[in-house]
């Protein structure tokens, strides 16, 4: 037997699979990002990138006889952005430009996630910076702190965080990685979505239904190009982005014009995170990548979405994602509390009938991916033949069942490793001869593609 490890929360789960080659036995393939060493000195790598493309001088505010103001969008606790390396060199350069610490505001870009409480700020901002600079959390529902800036060419209303929109220098800090329907995170997205109002995010994310809105696609991805236009309307001046390896170490840093940063970063990300496979899989065992990628279901769902890209129509997916904060979306939970939500078909039919809404869109994505590829072509009434989903988490089993996550049947005191073992036992027993098994330990950052890759932009 061969032993494997999956990131799970802040620890790992181990499991075993039959070791090949065997006559008629399963073939096991590990799908993971290409191993790339982290920078020897991560903070120095950030400084080097900032040296290559200087921050733009801002004098507008001072000409009006007032202090210039700088606003920096930073990611919230659901993103593994290494702010301890990114922020100090950036802030030092801003002070060298003449910005006093009181003129610099760090805005935690939460999008439609719950605003972070001040006691949570040390999770994303180094403590020695908290006492020096103003730190606030964005709230997409707070209309008083939003300003309307117009509309994109696609008709998306642009509601932006007022502090950010009214600053003289607007900077985004984040990382570039695969995104299931925006193609890639990074660039202006930290502000264009992270500091936007709910109406903006709803309109943009509704583009996920377009077949071009898919992981790894950028140039003609309508969702991502709308993000770029929102960023232009918000007037983002400068981006500082990192590319991380699976150990969340910085391997590349890019700084400067946000679009130039994105284009250079995407080329690097594709080389590291694209994994081509020759055939689809009968069973996929995945982890989003551990904390914070599995902090809640809202984030962890992406692992299922990525795995579904290379699954057989009747394949099974086991997701190991701790989700210590539950779903991460009250709107999603309320929507799924409807007694009629007892099948993936019912979820999909209701979502299409009611139209796009943030929160319930996660229920739709899970239902779509759990029932497998080609489901629409087969017509209704065949859920049993769809991709079978089993979710191993810290969520209460009854709650997980109401969300159609099919937790393994185990005693209440069973450990996560025991629950994973039970899920595997059932899945392995149901496999056909010569089945194909895939393992994705860092599924949220892995772009799986069938050979030859037909997705635009590879």
C-alpha positions as CSV (number, residue, x, y, z in Angstrom):
1,X,0.0,0.0,0.0
2,X,1.2,3.5,-0.8
3,X,0.7,6.3,1.8
4,X,-0.5,9.8,0.9
5,X,-1.0,13.1,2.8
6,X,-3.7,15.7,2.4
7,X,-3.5,19.2,3.9
8,X,-6.5,19.5,6.3
9,X,-7.0,22.7,8.3
10,X,-3.7,23.4,10.0
11,X,-2.6,19.8,9.9
12,X,-2.6,16.8,7.5
13,X,-4.6,13.6,7.0
14,X,-2.9,10.4,5.8
15,X,-4.4,7.6,3.9
16,X,-3.3,4.6,1.8
17,X,-4.2,3.3,-1.6
18,X,-3.3,0.0,-3.4
19,X,0.2,0.2,-4.9
20,X,0.5,-0.6,-8.6
21,X,1.0,-1.9,-11.1
22,X,-1.7,-4.5,-10.6
23,X,-3.6,-6.6,-13.1
24,X,-6.9,-4.8,-13.4
25,X,-6.1,-2.7,-10.4
26,X,-6.4,1.1,-10.1
27,X,-4.0,3.5,-11.6
28,X,-3.1,6.4,-9.2
29,X,-2.0,9.8,-10.4
30,X,-0.9,12.7,-8.2
31,X,-2.0,16.1,-9.6
32,X,0.0,18.8,-7.9
33,X,1.7,22.1,-8.9
34,X,5.3,21.8,-10.2
35,X,7.8,21.9,-7.4
36,X,9.4,25.4,-7.3
37,X,11.7,26.6,-4.5
38,X,10.7,29.7,-2.6
39,X,12.9,32.8,-2.7
40,X,15.9,32.6,-0.4
41,X,14.9,36.0,1.1
42,X,11.2,36.7,0.5
43,X,11.3,40.2,1.8
44,X,14.3,41.0,-0.4
45,X,12.4,39.6,-3.4
46,X,9.6,42.1,-2.7
47,X,12.1,45.0,-2.4
48,X,13.7,44.0,-5.7
49,X,10.4,44.0,-7.5
50,X,9.5,47.4,-6.1
51,X,12.8,48.8,-7.2
52,X,12.1,47.7,-10.8
53,X,8.9,49.7,-11.2
54,X,8.8,52.8,-8.9
55,X,5.6,53.9,-7.3
56,X,3.9,56.8,-9.1
57,X,4.5,60.2,-7.4
58,X,1.2,61.7,-6.3
59,X,1.1,65.5,-5.8
60,X,-2.6,66.2,-6.4
61,X,-3.6,66.3,-2.8
62,X,-0.7,68.5,-1.8
63,X,-1.5,71.0,-4.6
64,X,-4.9,71.4,-3.0
65,X,-3.2,72.3,0.3
66,X,-4.0,69.1,2.1
67,X,-2.1,65.9,2.8
68,X,-2.2,63.3,0.1
69,X,-3.8,60.1,1.0
70,X,-2.9,56.5,0.1
71,X,-5.2,53.5,0.3
72,X,-4.0,49.9,0.0
73,X,-6.3,47.0,-0.7
74,X,-5.1,43.9,1.1
75,X,-6.7,40.4,1.1
76,X,-8.7,39.1,4.1
77,X,-8.1,36.0,6.2
78,X,-9.4,33.6,3.5
79,X,-6.3,34.2,1.3
80,X,-2.8,33.0,2.2
81,X,-1.2,36.3,1.1
82,X,2.2,36.8,2.8
83,X,1.6,40.4,4.0
84,X,4.5,40.1,6.5
85,X,6.9,40.1,3.5
86,X,4.8,42.3,1.1
87,X,3.8,45.2,3.2
88,X,6.9,46.4,5.1
89,X,9.0,47.2,1.9
90,X,5.9,48.9,0.3
91,X,5.1,51.0,3.3
92,X,8.8,52.1,3.6
93,X,8.8,53.3,0.0
94,X,5.5,55.2,0.6
95,X,7.0,57.0,3.5
96,X,10.1,57.8,1.4
97,X,7.7,59.4,-1.1
98,X,6.5,61.7,1.7
99,X,3.4,59.9,3.0
100,X,3.2,60.1,6.8
101,X,1.9,56.9,8.4
102,X,-1.4,58.7,9.3
103,X,-1.9,59.3,5.5
104,X,-1.8,55.6,4.7
105,X,-4.9,53.3,5.2
106,X,-4.9,49.5,4.8
107,X,-8.3,48.4,3.7
108,X,-9.0,44.7,4.2
109,X,-10.7,43.6,0.9
110,X,-13.5,41.2,2.0
111,X,-15.8,41.4,-1.0
112,X,-19.1,39.8,0.2
113,X,-17.3,37.9,3.0
114,X,-18.1,38.9,6.5
115,X,-16.2,42.1,7.5
116,X,-13.3,41.3,9.8
117,X,-13.4,42.5,13.4
118,X,-10.5,44.5,14.7
119,X,-9.4,41.7,17.0
120,X,-9.0,39.6,13.8
121,X,-6.7,42.1,12.1
122,X,-3.5,40.5,13.4
123,X,-4.4,37.4,11.2
124,X,-3.6,39.5,8.1
125,X,-1.6,42.5,9.2
126,X,1.7,42.1,11.1
127,X,1.1,43.4,14.6
128,X,4.0,45.9,14.5
129,X,2.2,47.6,11.6
130,X,-1.2,47.7,13.3
131,X,-0.2,50.5,15.7
132,X,1.5,52.6,13.0
133,X,-1.1,52.6,10.2
134,X,-4.9,52.8,10.0
135,X,-6.5,49.5,9.2
136,X,-10.2,49.1,8.4
137,X,-12.3,46.3,7.0
138,X,-14.5,46.7,3.9
139,X,-18.2,46.0,4.2
140,X,-20.0,45.4,0.9
141,X,-23.4,46.1,2.5
142,X,-22.5,49.5,4.0
143,X,-24.0,51.9,1.4
144,X,-22.8,55.0,3.4
145,X,-19.2,54.0,2.8
146,X,-19.7,53.2,-0.9
147,X,-19.5,55.5,-3.9
148,X,-21.0,55.0,-7.3
149,X,-18.5,55.5,-10.1
150,X,-20.4,54.5,-13.2
151,X,-20.9,51.3,-15.2
152,X,-18.6,48.9,-17.2
153,X,-19.3,48.2,-20.8
154,X,-21.0,45.0,-19.7
155,X,-23.4,47.0,-17.6
156,X,-21.9,46.2,-14.2
157,X,-22.6,49.1,-11.7
158,X,-19.4,50.1,-10.0
159,X,-19.9,50.7,-6.3
160,X,-16.5,51.2,-4.6
161,X,-15.3,51.6,-1.1
162,X,-15.3,55.4,-0.5
163,X,-12.0,55.5,1.4
164,X,-10.3,53.7,-1.5
165,X,-12.0,55.7,-4.3
166,X,-11.2,59.1,-2.7
167,X,-7.6,58.4,-2.0
168,X,-4.9,60.1,-4.1
169,X,-2.8,56.9,-4.5
170,X,-4.7,53.6,-4.9
171,X,-2.7,50.3,-4.5
172,X,-3.6,46.6,-4.6
173,X,-1.6,43.9,-2.8
174,X,-2.3,40.2,-3.3
175,X,-1.3,37.0,-5.0
176,X,-1.9,35.6,-8.5
177,X,-3.4,32.1,-8.6
178,X,-6.0,30.1,-10.5
179,X,-9.6,31.2,-10.0
180,X,-12.5,28.9,-11.0
181,X,-14.5,31.3,-13.1
182,X,-12.5,34.6,-13.1
183,X,-9.6,32.7,-14.6
184,X,-7.0,34.1,-12.2
185,X,-7.0,36.1,-9.0
186,X,-4.6,39.0,-8.6
187,X,-4.1,42.4,-10.1
188,X,-7.0,44.8,-9.6
189,X,-9.3,42.1,-8.4
190,X,-8.4,42.8,-4.7
191,X,-10.1,46.2,-5.2
192,X,-12.5,45.6,-8.1
193,X,-14.2,42.8,-6.2
194,X,-12.7,42.9,-2.7
195,X,-13.6,46.6,-2.2
196,X,-16.8,46.6,-4.2
197,X,-20.4,46.8,-3.2
198,X,-22.7,43.8,-3.4
199,X,-24.5,45.0,-6.5
200,X,-21.1,45.2,-8.3
201,X,-20.1,41.7,-7.2
202,X,-23.5,40.2,-8.0
203,X,-23.4,41.6,-11.6
204,X,-19.8,40.5,-12.2
205,X,-20.1,37.0,-10.7
206,X,-23.3,36.4,-12.7
207,X,-20.9,36.1,-15.7
208,X,-19.8,32.7,-14.3
209,X,-22.5,31.2,-16.6
210,X,-20.6,32.2,-19.7
211,X,-18.6,29.2,-21.0
212,X,-15.6,31.4,-21.4
213,X,-15.6,32.2,-17.6
214,X,-13.4,29.3,-16.6
215,X,-10.2,28.6,-14.7
216,X,-7.0,29.5,-16.4
217,X,-8.7,31.7,-19.0
218,X,-7.9,35.4,-19.1
219,X,-7.7,37.2,-22.4
220,X,-11.4,36.5,-23.4
221,X,-12.8,35.7,-20.0
222,X,-15.8,38.1,-19.7
223,X,-15.8,37.9,-15.9
224,X,-12.1,38.7,-15.6
225,X,-12.2,41.4,-18.3
226,X,-15.1,43.0,-16.5
227,X,-12.9,42.9,-13.3
228,X,-10.2,44.8,-15.3
229,X,-12.6,47.4,-16.3
230,X,-14.0,47.9,-12.8
231,X,-10.3,48.4,-11.7
232,X,-9.8,51.0,-14.4
233,X,-13.0,52.8,-13.3
234,X,-11.8,52.7,-9.7
235,X,-8.5,54.1,-10.8
236,X,-6.1,51.5,-9.4
237,X,-2.6,53.0,-9.8
238,X,-0.3,50.2,-8.8
239,X,-0.2,46.5,-8.0
240,X,2.1,44.4,-5.9
241,X,1.5,40.7,-6.4
242,X,3.3,37.5,-5.4
243,X,3.2,34.1,-7.0
244,X,3.3,31.4,-4.2
245,X,4.3,27.7,-4.3
246,X,2.3,24.9,-2.6
247,X,4.2,25.7,0.6
248,X,2.9,29.3,0.4
249,X,6.4,30.6,-0.1
250,X,7.0,33.5,-2.5
251,X,8.6,32.3,-5.7
252,X,8.0,35.5,-7.8
253,X,7.1,39.1,-7.1
254,X,5.7,41.5,-9.6
255,X,5.0,45.2,-9.2
256,X,3.8,48.1,-11.3
257,X,0.9,48.6,-13.7
258,X,-1.9,46.2,-12.7
259,X,-2.5,44.8,-16.2
260,X,1.2,44.3,-16.9
261,X,1.6,42.6,-13.5
262,X,-1.3,40.2,-14.4
263,X,0.0,39.3,-17.8
264,X,3.5,38.6,-16.5
265,X,2.2,36.7,-13.5
266,X,-0.3,34.5,-15.5
267,X,2.6,33.2,-17.6
268,X,4.4,32.1,-14.4
269,X,1.3,30.6,-12.8
270,X,0.5,28.6,-15.9
271,X,3.9,27.0,-15.9
272,X,3.6,26.1,-12.2
273,X,0.0,25.1,-11.7
274,X,-1.3,23.7,-15.0
275,X,-1.3,19.9,-14.9
276,X,-2.3,18.0,-18.0
277,X,-3.8,14.5,-17.7
278,X,-4.4,11.9,-20.4
279,X,-7.8,10.7,-19.3
280,X,-10.6,11.6,-16.9
281,X,-10.8,9.9,-13.5
282,X,-13.2,7.5,-11.8
283,X,-12.3,8.7,-8.3
284,X,-10.7,12.0,-7.2
285,X,-9.4,12.6,-3.6
286,X,-8.9,16.3,-3.0
287,X,-8.0,19.0,-0.5
288,X,-8.3,22.7,-1.1
289,X,-4.8,23.0,0.4
290,X,-5.5,23.3,4.1
291,X,-5.9,26.6,6.1
292,X,-7.0,29.2,5.0
293,X,-8.2,27.6,1.8
294,X,-10.5,25.3,3.8
295,X,-11.5,27.8,6.4
296,X,-15.1,27.5,5.3
297,X,-17.2,25.9,2.6
298,X,-17.4,29.1,0.6
299,X,-13.6,28.8,-0.1
300,X,-13.3,25.0,-0.1
301,X,-15.9,24.6,-2.8
302,X,-13.3,25.6,-5.4
303,X,-11.5,22.2,-4.8
304,X,-14.6,20.4,-6.1
305,X,-15.0,22.7,-9.0
306,X,-11.4,22.1,-10.1
307,X,-11.7,18.3,-9.7
308,X,-14.9,18.2,-11.7
309,X,-13.0,19.4,-14.8
310,X,-11.4,16.0,-15.2
311,X,-14.0,13.6,-13.9
312,X,-15.9,10.8,-15.7
313,X,-19.7,11.3,-15.7
314,X,-20.2,8.6,-13.0
315,X,-17.0,9.4,-11.1
316,X,-16.7,10.1,-7.3
317,X,-15.1,13.0,-5.6
318,X,-14.0,12.9,-2.0
319,X,-13.2,16.4,-0.5
320,X,-11.3,16.7,2.7
321,X,-11.8,20.3,3.9
322,X,-12.0,21.1,7.6
323,X,-14.3,24.2,7.3
324,X,-14.0,25.2,11.0
325,X,-16.1,28.3,10.3
326,X,-18.9,26.4,8.6
327,X,-20.2,27.6,5.3
328,X,-18.9,31.2,5.6
329,X,-22.1,32.5,4.1
330,X,-25.4,33.1,6.0
331,X,-27.1,33.7,2.7
332,X,-26.1,30.3,1.4
333,X,-27.3,28.6,4.6
334,X,-30.7,30.4,4.5
335,X,-31.2,29.5,0.9
336,X,-30.4,25.8,1.5
337,X,-32.7,25.7,4.5
338,X,-35.6,25.6,2.1
339,X,-37.2,22.1,2.6
340,X,-37.4,21.7,-1.2
341,X,-33.6,21.6,-1.5
342,X,-33.3,17.9,-1.3
343,X,-31.4,17.1,-4.6
344,X,-28.9,18.7,-6.9
345,X,-31.6,19.0,-9.6
346,X,-33.8,21.0,-7.2
347,X,-30.9,23.3,-6.4
348,X,-30.1,23.9,-10.0
349,X,-33.7,24.4,-11.1
350,X,-34.4,26.9,-8.3
351,X,-31.2,28.9,-8.9
352,X,-31.8,29.2,-12.6
353,X,-35.4,30.2,-11.9
354,X,-34.5,32.9,-9.3
355,X,-31.4,34.3,-11.0
356,X,-27.9,34.9,-9.7
357,X,-27.3,35.9,-6.1
358,X,-24.1,35.8,-4.1
359,X,-24.2,33.0,-1.5
360,X,-26.7,30.8,-3.2
361,X,-24.3,30.7,-6.2
362,X,-22.2,28.3,-4.1
363,X,-25.1,25.9,-3.7
364,X,-25.5,26.0,-7.5
365,X,-21.8,25.4,-8.1
366,X,-21.7,22.4,-5.7
367,X,-24.8,20.9,-7.3
368,X,-23.5,21.4,-10.8
369,X,-20.1,19.9,-10.1
370,X,-21.4,17.1,-7.9
371,X,-23.7,15.7,-10.5
372,X,-20.9,15.6,-13.0
373,X,-20.1,16.5,-16.6
374,X,-22.7,16.2,-19.3
375,X,-25.6,16.3,-16.9
376,X,-27.7,18.8,-18.8
377,X,-27.4,16.8,-22.0
378,X,-28.7,13.7,-20.2
379,X,-31.8,15.4,-18.9
380,X,-33.4,15.4,-15.5
381,X,-34.0,12.4,-13.2
382,X,-30.6,10.7,-13.3
383,X,-28.8,12.1,-10.3
384,X,-27.7,8.6,-9.2
385,X,-25.3,8.4,-12.2
386,X,-23.7,11.8,-11.6
387,X,-20.4,12.5,-9.9
388,X,-20.8,11.3,-6.3
389,X,-19.6,13.8,-3.7
390,X,-18.4,12.9,-0.2
391,X,-17.3,15.7,2.1
392,X,-15.0,15.1,5.1
393,X,-15.1,18.2,7.4
394,X,-15.6,19.4,11.0
395,X,-19.2,20.4,10.2
396,X,-21.9,18.5,12.0
397,X,-23.0,15.5,9.9
398,X,-26.7,16.5,9.9
399,X,-25.8,20.0,8.8
400,X,-23.6,18.7,6.1
401,X,-26.3,16.4,4.8
402,X,-28.7,19.3,4.6
403,X,-26.2,21.0,2.3
404,X,-26.1,17.8,0.2
405,X,-22.4,17.2,1.0
406,X,-22.9,13.5,1.9
407,X,-20.6,13.2,4.9
408,X,-19.4,9.6,5.5
409,X,-21.4,7.5,7.9
410,X,-19.3,7.3,11.0
411,X,-19.7,7.5,14.8
412,X,-20.0,11.0,16.1
413,X,-16.6,10.8,17.8
414,X,-14.8,9.5,14.7
415,X,-11.7,11.5,13.8
416,X,-11.3,13.2,10.5
417,X,-8.8,10.5,9.5
418,X,-11.3,7.8,10.3
419,X,-14.0,9.6,8.4
420,X,-11.7,9.9,5.4
421,X,-10.9,6.2,5.7
422,X,-14.6,5.3,5.6
423,X,-15.2,7.5,2.6
424,X,-12.3,5.8,0.8
425,X,-13.4,2.3,1.7
426,X,-16.8,2.8,0.1
427,X,-15.5,4.6,-2.9
428,X,-12.8,1.9,-3.6
429,X,-15.3,-0.9,-3.2
430,X,-17.4,0.7,-6.0
431,X,-14.6,1.1,-8.5
432,X,-14.6,-0.7,-11.8
433,X,-11.6,-2.7,-12.9
434,X,-8.7,-0.6,-14.2
435,X,-10.2,2.5,-12.6
436,X,-8.3,5.8,-12.6
437,X,-7.7,7.5,-9.2
438,X,-6.5,11.1,-8.9
439,X,-5.2,12.9,-5.9
440,X,-5.1,16.7,-5.7
441,X,-3.6,17.9,-2.4
442,X,-3.6,21.6,-3.4
443,X,-6.8,21.5,-5.5
444,X,-7.6,25.3,-5.2
445,X,-4.3,26.1,-6.8
446,X,-4.2,23.3,-9.4
447,X,-5.4,23.7,-13.0
448,X,-6.2,20.2,-14.2
449,X,-6.7,19.9,-18.0
450,X,-7.3,16.9,-20.3
451,X,-4.7,16.4,-23.0
452,X,-4.6,17.8,-25.5
453,X,-5.7,21.0,-23.7
454,X,-8.5,22.8,-25.5
455,X,-9.0,25.6,-23.1
456,X,-8.3,29.0,-24.6
457,X,-5.1,30.6,-23.5
458,X,-3.0,27.6,-22.5
